[in-house]
Amino acid sequence: LKGRNLGKGICQRKDKRYSARFTVRYRGGLRVEKIFNNVHDAKKWLVDAQYAAAHGMPIPGIKEQIPGVTDGLNSYMTVDEWFEFWFKNLICDRAPNTQRNHKDRYERNIKPIIGNIRLCDLKPLHCKKVITKMETEDGYAGGTVHQAYNTMGSLLRSALDNGLIHRHPMAGLKPSKPV
C-alpha cells in the first residue's frame, strides 16, 4: 500500500489482492463484496455497483442479486409489464367490478401516459400528469379521477411492497377535484 488511502469500501488483503464492498441499507443491510487484482478495477466496480444498487438494477459481476425481487421480476420492468403481473397474480381475488374498474382506468388513463416508463424511473411528476390530464383536458368527474388515483396508488404500493421501487412515487399527491 505504501501509505496510500484506497477509499471507503476498498482494502488490500494479505494475498495482495483488493476487496471492494458496500452495504445495501434499503434491503436489510445486505453486504456485497468482490475481489480484484488491482485497485483501479475495484474502485470502478464499487462505483458502478453502488449506482446499480441505488437504482434497483442488477449489480454487475454478482451471481446472487439483491433478495426481494422474485419470480423473474426486475427493475427494468415497465409500468405496463408490472400492471399485467399485478392484475393477473395479485388482485385476482378481488371482486369482478373492482378488477374491471382497475383495468378500465389503467387502459384509458394511466397506460397512455406512464405505461412505457420503467418502474425505477417513475417520478411524482409522471403520476401528477395523469391526474392533471384527467381533471383538466379530459374533463372527467371527480369520482372517476379518484378511481384512477386509487388504481395507480394500489399498483405502485404493490411494487413498493415487492421491492421493485424504493419509494412510492405518489407520496403527497392528491386529486384536486372533489368526488
Secondary structure, 3 states (H helix, E strand, C coil): CCCCCCCCCEEECCCCCEEEEEEEHHHCCEEEEEEECCHHHHHHHHHHHHHHHHCCCCCCCCCCCCCCCCCCCCCCCEHHHHHHHHHHHHCCCCCHHHHHHHHHHHHHHHHHHHCCCEHHHCCHHHHHHHHHHHHHHCCCCHHHHHHHHHHHHHHHHHHHHCCCCCCCCCCCCCCCCCC
